[in-house]
Amino acid sequence: NMKLAKLRETIQRKLRGVEDHKSEVEQDKETLKSNIIGLERELEAMKKNAELDRKKIDELTREKELLNKKMLKTAADTTKQQDIVKLHEQSKKNLEHEIQ
């Protein structure tokens, strides 16, 4: 009878230990679930920011290309204008020479 009581007490102690351990493991599990949820939210936010950054980069690239085209056109127009001014100056010199 005494042996059974000791055996029962030992088993109950082990059972309490297992239940305590189970409780700790479940708390750890809940903590990990919370961490995962937080990381998933952070990942989604980062994905949204990356998408916004990509769109901004695309927009700035288009703007850069547009400005580059405008600059090239302006440079070509400037060159044409300079050529016209040179022609006018040459015509003026020719006319002045003819007048003399």
VMD Tcl script that builds the backbone (N, CA, C; Angstrom):
set m [mol new atoms 300]
animate dup $m
set s [atomselect $m all]
$s set {name element resname resid chain x y z} {
  {N N ASN 1 A 0.814 -1.195 0.000}
  {CA C ASN 1 A 0.000 0.000 0.000}
  {C C ASN 1 A 0.855 1.255 0.000}
  {N N MET 2 A 1.910 1.199 0.806}
  {CA C MET 2 A 2.847 2.318 0.873}
  {C C MET 2 A 3.563 2.488 -0.458}
  {N N LYS 3 A 3.911 1.370 -1.064}
  {CA C LYS 3 A 4.584 1.425 -2.364}
  {C C LYS 3 A 3.655 2.035 -3.407}
  {N N LEU 4 A 2.408 1.648 -3.371}
  {CA C LEU 4 A 1.444 2.190 -4.323}
  {C C LEU 4 A 1.272 3.692 -4.129}
  {N N ALA 5 A 1.242 4.132 -2.892}
  {CA C ALA 5 A 1.108 5.565 -2.601}
  {C C ALA 5 A 2.309 6.316 -3.144}
  {N N LYS 6 A 3.532 5.761 -2.895}
  {CA C LYS 6 A 4.748 6.427 -3.415}
  {C C LYS 6 A 4.748 6.425 -4.937}
  {N N LEU 7 A 4.359 5.320 -5.519}
  {CA C LEU 7 A 4.320 5.213 -6.978}
  {C C LEU 7 A 3.308 6.208 -7.553}
  {N N ARG 8 A 2.162 6.270 -6.888}
  {CA C ARG 8 A 1.139 7.219 -7.325}
  {C C ARG 8 A 1.655 8.646 -7.206}
  {N N GLU 9 A 2.300 8.995 -6.129}
  {CA C GLU 9 A 2.861 10.334 -5.922}
  {C C GLU 9 A 3.909 10.652 -6.981}
  {N N THR 10 A 4.765 9.697 -7.292}
  {CA C THR 10 A 5.805 9.878 -8.318}
  {C C THR 10 A 5.157 10.121 -9.683}
  {N N ILE 11 A 4.152 9.329 -9.990}
  {CA C ILE 11 A 3.465 9.473 -11.281}
  {C C ILE 11 A 2.769 10.834 -11.348}
  {N N GLN 12 A 2.147 11.236 -10.239}
  {CA C GLN 12 A 1.463 12.539 -10.228}
  {C C GLN 12 A 2.469 13.687 -10.389}
  {N N ARG 13 A 3.629 13.563 -9.756}
  {CA C ARG 13 A 4.676 14.579 -9.903}
  {C C ARG 13 A 5.131 14.667 -11.366}
  {N N LYS 14 A 5.356 13.501 -11.967}
  {CA C LYS 14 A 5.773 13.477 -13.370}
  {C C LYS 14 A 4.681 14.062 -14.262}
  {N N LEU 15 A 3.425 13.712 -13.933}
  {CA C LEU 15 A 2.310 14.237 -14.711}
  {C C LEU 15 A 2.238 15.757 -14.594}
  {N N ARG 16 A 2.422 16.285 -13.375}
  {CA C ARG 16 A 2.432 17.746 -13.194}
  {C C ARG 16 A 3.582 18.371 -13.985}
  {N N GLY 17 A 4.735 17.712 -13.950}
  {CA C GLY 17 A 5.880 18.205 -14.713}
  {C C GLY 17 A 5.587 18.235 -16.206}
  {N N VAL 18 A 4.969 17.165 -16.706}
  {CA C VAL 18 A 4.620 17.094 -18.125}
  {C C VAL 18 A 3.587 18.167 -18.459}
  {N N GLU 19 A 2.592 18.346 -17.586}
  {CA C GLU 19 A 1.567 19.364 -17.821}
  {C C GLU 19 A 2.166 20.769 -17.794}
  {N N ASP 20 A 3.104 21.000 -16.849}
  {CA C ASP 20 A 3.789 22.297 -16.810}
  {C C ASP 20 A 4.573 22.526 -18.109}
  {N N HIS 21 A 5.263 21.489 -18.524}
  {CA C HIS 21 A 6.057 21.584 -19.754}
  {C C HIS 21 A 5.134 21.828 -20.951}
  {N N LYS 22 A 4.003 21.119 -20.967}
  {CA C LYS 22 A 3.028 21.305 -22.048}
  {C C LYS 22 A 2.528 22.748 -22.058}
  {N N SER 23 A 2.269 23.298 -20.900}
  {CA C SER 23 A 1.807 24.677 -20.797}
  {C C SER 23 A 2.862 25.645 -21.332}
  {N N GLU 24 A 4.122 25.414 -20.980}
  {CA C GLU 24 A 5.215 26.259 -21.478}
  {C C GLU 24 A 5.327 26.168 -22.996}
  {N N VAL 25 A 5.214 24.938 -23.505}
  {CA C VAL 25 A 5.316 24.726 -24.951}
  {C C VAL 25 A 4.171 25.447 -25.665}
  {N N GLU 26 A 2.960 25.387 -25.097}
  {CA C GLU 26 A 1.828 26.073 -25.707}
  {C C GLU 26 A 2.008 27.588 -25.667}
  {N N GLN 27 A 2.590 28.103 -24.576}
  {CA C GLN 27 A 2.879 29.544 -24.519}
  {C C GLN 27 A 3.898 29.922 -25.590}
  {N N ASP 28 A 4.940 29.079 -25.718}
  {CA C ASP 28 A 5.945 29.320 -26.763}
  {C C ASP 28 A 5.294 29.298 -28.146}
  {N N LYS 29 A 4.381 28.342 -28.333}
  {CA C LYS 29 A 3.682 28.220 -29.613}
  {C C LYS 29 A 2.891 29.498 -29.909}
  {N N GLU 30 A 2.177 30.024 -28.918}
  {CA C GLU 30 A 1.409 31.252 -29.107}
  {C C GLU 30 A 2.320 32.448 -29.387}
  {N N THR 31 A 3.451 32.493 -28.675}
  {CA C THR 31 A 4.425 33.566 -28.915}
  {C C THR 31 A 4.949 33.494 -30.347}
  {N N LEU 32 A 5.261 32.286 -30.793}
  {CA C LEU 32 A 5.761 32.119 -32.159}
  {C C LEU 32 A 4.692 32.485 -33.188}
  {N N LYS 33 A 3.448 32.119 -32.921}
  {CA C LYS 33 A 2.363 32.495 -33.831}
  {C C LYS 33 A 2.267 34.017 -33.940}
  {N N SER 34 A 2.347 34.686 -32.795}
  {CA C SER 34 A 2.294 36.157 -32.796}
  {C C SER 34 A 3.463 36.737 -33.584}
  {N N ASN 35 A 4.648 36.160 -33.379}
  {CA C ASN 35 A 5.830 36.619 -34.121}
  {C C ASN 35 A 5.632 36.439 -35.622}
  {N N ILE 36 A 5.081 35.287 -36.002}
  {CA C ILE 36 A 4.853 35.008 -37.424}
  {C C ILE 36 A 3.876 36.025 -38.006}
  {N N ILE 37 A 2.796 36.293 -37.279}
  {CA C ILE 37 A 1.811 37.271 -37.758}
  {C C ILE 37 A 2.473 38.643 -37.929}
  {N N GLY 38 A 3.275 39.028 -36.951}
  {CA C GLY 38 A 3.982 40.305 -37.046}
  {C C GLY 38 A 4.926 40.349 -38.236}
  {N N LEU 39 A 5.663 39.263 -38.452}
  {CA C LEU 39 A 6.597 39.207 -39.580}
  {C C LEU 39 A 5.863 39.215 -40.918}
  {N N GLU 40 A 4.709 38.531 -40.973}
  {CA C GLU 40 A 3.931 38.531 -42.209}
  {C C GLU 40 A 3.419 39.932 -42.517}
  {N N ARG 41 A 2.976 40.650 -41.497}
  {CA C ARG 41 A 2.522 42.040 -41.709}
  {C C ARG 41 A 3.683 42.910 -42.183}
  {N N GLU 42 A 4.826 42.721 -41.540}
  {CA C GLU 42 A 6.015 43.492 -41.930}
  {C C GLU 42 A 6.402 43.183 -43.373}
  {N N LEU 43 A 6.327 41.903 -43.744}
  {CA C LEU 43 A 6.650 41.501 -45.113}
  {C C LEU 43 A 5.687 42.137 -46.110}
  {N N GLU 44 A 4.395 42.138 -45.794}
  {CA C GLU 44 A 3.408 42.764 -46.676}
  {C C GLU 44 A 3.683 44.257 -46.830}
  {N N ALA 45 A 4.006 44.907 -45.728}
  {CA C ALA 45 A 4.318 46.343 -45.782}
  {C C ALA 45 A 5.550 46.581 -46.658}
  {N N MET 46 A 6.546 45.722 -46.520}
  {CA C MET 46 A 7.763 45.868 -47.324}
  {C C MET 46 A 7.463 45.636 -48.806}
  {N N LYS 47 A 6.586 44.656 -49.089}
  {CA C LYS 47 A 6.210 44.403 -50.483}
  {C C LYS 47 A 5.497 45.613 -51.068}
  {N N LYS 48 A 4.575 46.212 -50.277}
  {CA C LYS 48 A 3.861 47.396 -50.756}
  {C C LYS 48 A 4.834 48.539 -51.010}
  {N N ASN 49 A 5.787 48.734 -50.088}
  {CA C ASN 49 A 6.786 49.796 -50.269}
  {C C ASN 49 A 7.649 49.530 -51.495}
  {N N ALA 50 A 8.008 48.267 -51.704}
  {CA C ALA 50 A 8.824 47.924 -52.873}
  {C C ALA 50 A 8.054 48.220 -54.159}
  {N N GLU 51 A 6.758 47.914 -54.165}
  {CA C GLU 51 A 5.922 48.186 -55.338}
  {C C GLU 51 A 5.816 49.695 -55.578}
  {N N LEU 52 A 5.617 50.453 -54.493}
  {CA C LEU 52 A 5.558 51.911 -54.629}
  {C C LEU 52 A 6.885 52.461 -55.150}
  {N N ASP 53 A 7.998 51.922 -54.631}
  {CA C ASP 53 A 9.323 52.355 -55.094}
  {C C ASP 53 A 9.508 52.035 -56.573}
  {N N ARG 54 A 9.058 50.830 -56.990}
  {CA C ARG 54 A 9.199 50.428 -58.390}
  {C C ARG 54 A 8.390 51.368 -59.291}
  {N N LYS 55 A 7.174 51.690 -58.850}
  {CA C LYS 55 A 6.342 52.606 -59.646}
  {C C LYS 55 A 6.990 53.987 -59.734}
  {N N LYS 56 A 7.553 54.454 -58.625}
  {CA C LYS 56 A 8.212 55.766 -58.611}
  {C C LYS 56 A 9.430 55.754 -59.535}
  {N N ILE 57 A 10.192 54.657 -59.495}
  {CA C ILE 57 A 11.364 54.532 -60.373}
  {C C ILE 57 A 10.928 54.562 -61.830}
  {N N ASP 58 A 9.852 53.818 -62.161}
  {CA C ASP 58 A 9.339 53.815 -63.534}
  {C C ASP 58 A 8.914 55.226 -63.958}
  {N N GLU 59 A 8.217 55.902 -63.052}
  {CA C GLU 59 A 7.752 57.263 -63.345}
  {C C GLU 59 A 8.934 58.200 -63.576}
  {N N LEU 60 A 9.942 58.113 -62.705}
  {CA C LEU 60 A 11.116 58.980 -62.847}
  {C C LEU 60 A 11.912 58.635 -64.106}
  {N N THR 61 A 11.952 57.357 -64.460}
  {CA C THR 61 A 12.653 56.945 -65.678}
  {C C THR 61 A 11.964 57.532 -66.906}
  {N N ARG 62 A 10.624 57.461 -66.922}
  {CA C ARG 62 A 9.880 58.059 -68.051}
  {C C ARG 62 A 10.120 59.567 -68.123}
  {N N GLU 63 A 10.094 60.206 -66.952}
  {CA C GLU 63 A 10.323 61.654 -66.913}
  {C C GLU 63 A 11.725 61.985 -67.412}
  {N N LYS 64 A 12.710 61.189 -67.008}
  {CA C LYS 64 A 14.097 61.403 -67.440}
  {C C LYS 64 A 14.199 61.265 -68.960}
  {N N GLU 65 A 13.547 60.225 -69.511}
  {CA C GLU 65 A 13.594 60.015 -70.958}
  {C C GLU 65 A 12.939 61.184 -71.699}
  {N N LEU 66 A 11.805 61.645 -71.155}
  {CA C LEU 66 A 11.114 62.784 -71.763}
  {C C LEU 66 A 12.002 64.030 -71.749}
  {N N LEU 67 A 12.610 64.297 -70.594}
  {CA C LEU 67 A 13.487 65.466 -70.479}
  {C C LEU 67 A 14.700 65.330 -71.393}
  {N N ASN 68 A 15.221 64.122 -71.526}
  {CA C ASN 68 A 16.367 63.903 -72.410}
  {C C ASN 68 A 15.980 64.191 -73.861}
  {N N LYS 69 A 14.778 63.728 -74.269}
  {CA C LYS 69 A 14.305 64.014 -75.635}
  {C C LYS 69 A 14.150 65.520 -75.849}
  {N N LYS 70 A 13.573 66.194 -74.856}
  {CA C LYS 70 A 13.397 67.649 -74.960}
  {C C LYS 70 A 14.750 68.352 -75.065}
  {N N MET 71 A 15.727 67.871 -74.271}
  {CA C MET 71 A 17.052 68.478 -74.308}
  {C C MET 71 A 17.696 68.287 -75.689}
  {N N LEU 72 A 17.563 67.067 -76.249}
  {CA C LEU 72 A 18.136 66.817 -77.572}
  {C C LEU 72 A 17.459 67.679 -78.634}
  {N N LYS 73 A 16.128 67.820 -78.554}
  {CA C LYS 73 A 15.407 68.663 -79.501}
  {C C LYS 73 A 15.841 70.124 -79.358}
  {N N THR 74 A 15.976 70.570 -78.103}
  {CA C THR 74 A 16.406 71.949 -77.862}
  {C C THR 74 A 17.814 72.176 -78.408}
  {N N ALA 75 A 18.690 71.188 -78.205}
  {CA C ALA 75 A 20.064 71.308 -78.724}
  {C C ALA 75 A 20.040 71.374 -80.248}
  {N N ALA 76 A 19.199 70.538 -80.882}
  {CA C ALA 76 A 19.093 70.562 -82.350}
  {C C ALA 76 A 18.517 71.896 -82.816}
  {N N ASP 77 A 17.490 72.389 -82.134}
  {CA C ASP 77 A 16.899 73.684 -82.490}
  {C C ASP 77 A 17.915 74.814 -82.335}
  {N N THR 78 A 18.696 74.740 -81.276}
  {CA C THR 78 A 19.728 75.765 -81.032}
  {C C THR 78 A 20.761 75.746 -82.160}
  {N N THR 79 A 21.169 74.539 -82.550}
  {CA C THR 79 A 22.145 74.410 -83.641}
  {C C THR 79 A 21.568 74.990 -84.938}
  {N N LYS 80 A 20.301 74.678 -85.223}
  {CA C LYS 80 A 19.651 75.238 -86.425}
  {C C LYS 80 A 19.626 76.767 -86.363}
  {N N GLN 81 A 19.254 77.274 -85.202}
  {CA C GLN 81 A 19.179 78.732 -85.026}
  {C C GLN 81 A 20.557 79.362 -85.224}
  {N N GLN 82 A 21.592 78.718 -84.682}
  {CA C GLN 82 A 22.952 79.242 -84.859}
  {C C GLN 82 A 23.343 79.232 -86.341}
  {N N ASP 83 A 22.960 78.169 -87.046}
  {CA C ASP 83 A 23.259 78.093 -88.481}
  {C C ASP 83 A 22.543 79.215 -89.245}
  {N N ILE 84 A 21.279 79.460 -88.857}
  {CA C ILE 84 A 20.514 80.545 -89.518}
  {C C ILE 84 A 21.172 81.896 -89.252}
  {N N VAL 85 A 21.612 82.109 -88.003}
  {CA C VAL 85 A 22.284 83.370 -87.664}
  {C C VAL 85 A 23.572 83.512 -88.482}
  {N N LYS 86 A 24.323 82.419 -88.616}
  {CA C LYS 86 A 25.558 82.472 -89.416}
  {C C LYS 86 A 25.247 82.803 -90.868}
  {N N LEU 87 A 24.160 82.188 -91.409}
  {CA C LEU 87 A 23.773 82.485 -92.793}
  {C C LEU 87 A 23.391 83.951 -92.945}
  {N N HIS 88 A 22.641 84.479 -91.990}
  {CA C HIS 88 A 22.252 85.891 -92.031}
  {C C HIS 88 A 23.482 86.798 -91.957}
  {N N GLU 89 A 24.400 86.437 -91.081}
  {CA C GLU 89 A 25.626 87.252 -90.976}
  {C C GLU 89 A 26.404 87.214 -92.281}
  {N N GLN 90 A 26.482 86.019 -92.881}
  {CA C GLN 90 A 27.198 85.895 -94.151}
  {C C GLN 90 A 26.487 86.691 -95.245}
  {N N SER 91 A 25.153 86.604 -95.258}
  {CA C SER 91 A 24.375 87.376 -96.251}
  {C C SER 91 A 24.594 88.870 -96.039}
  {N N LYS 92 A 24.603 89.286 -94.794}
  {CA C LYS 92 A 24.823 90.704 -94.470}
  {C C LYS 92 A 26.192 91.148 -94.987}
  {N N LYS 93 A 27.225 90.317 -94.720}
  {CA C LYS 93 A 28.577 90.662 -95.198}
  {C C LYS 93 A 28.605 90.736 -96.713}
  {N N ASN 94 A 27.907 89.764 -97.359}
  {CA C ASN 94 A 27.881 89.763 -98.831}
  {C C ASN 94 A 27.197 91.024 -99.370}
  {N N LEU 95 A 26.089 91.388 -98.735}
  {CA C LEU 95 A 25.374 92.590 -99.183}
  {C C LEU 95 A 26.223 93.839 -98.935}
  {N N GLU 96 A 26.859 93.903 -97.780}
  {CA C GLU 96 A 27.719 95.051 -97.487}
  {C C GLU 96 A 28.860 95.127 -98.499}
  {N N HIS 97 A 29.383 93.987 -98.872}
  {CA C HIS 97 A 30.485 93.943 -99.832}
  {C C HIS 97 A 30.014 94.393 -101.209}
  {N N GLU 98 A 28.791 93.972 -101.564}
  {CA C GLU 98 A 28.230 94.373 -102.853}
  {C C GLU 98 A 27.945 95.875 -102.917}
  {N N ILE 99 A 27.529 96.440 -101.780}
  {CA C ILE 99 A 27.203 97.859 -101.718}
  {C C ILE 99 A 28.471 98.695 -101.909}
  {N N GLN 100 A 29.570 98.252 -101.442}
  {CA C GLN 100 A 30.823 99.042 -101.512}
  {C C GLN 100 A 31.363 99.036 -102.884}
}
mol reanalyze $m
mol bondsrecalc $m
mol representation Tube
mol addrep $m
